[in-house]
Amino acid sequence: MQRVRRLLDLAEHPNTGEEEAALASAHAAALMLRHGLDAAAIRRGTTGRVETIDGIEFEVSNRGGHARERCWALHLVCDALGCKGAQRWTGVKGRGIRSAKRVTMTVIGPEAVLDGMRVLLPSITLQMENQVRPALRRFTAAELEYVTAKDRRARAAADFRRAFYVGFGSGVATKLRDRVGEVTEQVRGTGAELVLLDRTALVQAEFDRRFPGLRPARGTTLDRDGYDTGRKAGHHADLNDRTIGGFPTGELTT
């Protein structure tokens, strides 16, 4: 945990470059993901204890009115790890989440996985914000060069950004599902692989208990370029410590 905290401090430091911050954030997420999943599987397989299903809360920024898509991206990440999320917000009644002053996600899942989620969710959010800015600049330069109307440029940029968030979450979720599959294979035959199957029903039951009659979010059309760009960025996010490679130890103490 101390190593993870040092990595996050490096990622969030104002003097850290975007690429270095994304790498540090991804490395922190990889450590929490690996140890959270493996520890839960080993504990369940060797002691037979029933896992505790609990919930955590995570504040989601509504900067630019994009909280809905940020939440959407994080929901995809939660689903990939066998968790379920719901969001609520405060603001002007009847104006919806776009005008919300505060947006909070509640994530329901196994206690061991939630330990990792406490670091993984801010890590994913940081990477997502770091990646969307250069992607948006490239999109604006290539696609909006000859669009002179300010309202059209602003609307196109907002559509791209919102779609990018969702695509990024989808790309990360694909990598996480692959990792869950790897963990299942590693413990196959020991009885520990049942932990991931058992979690689904337990998480759903606790989610239904806490949020009876919850309404699903309405669907929406996403900008194809933004989604595809975000998905590629998310799919190449370094969430697996075996692909990140060595991280210079001298940088962890800056």
Secondary structure by P-SEA (a helix, b strand, c coil): caaaaaaaaaaacccccaaaaaaaaaaaaaaaaaaaaaaaaaaaaccccbbbbbbbbbbbbccccaaaaaaaaaaaaaaaacccbbbbbbcccccccccccbbbbbbbccaaaaaaaaaaaaaaaaaaaaaaaaaaaaaaaccccccccaaaaaaaaaaaaaaaaaaaaaaaaaaaaaaaaaaaaaaccccccaaaaaaaaaaaaaaaaacccccccbbbbccaaaaaaaaaaaaacccccccccccccccccc
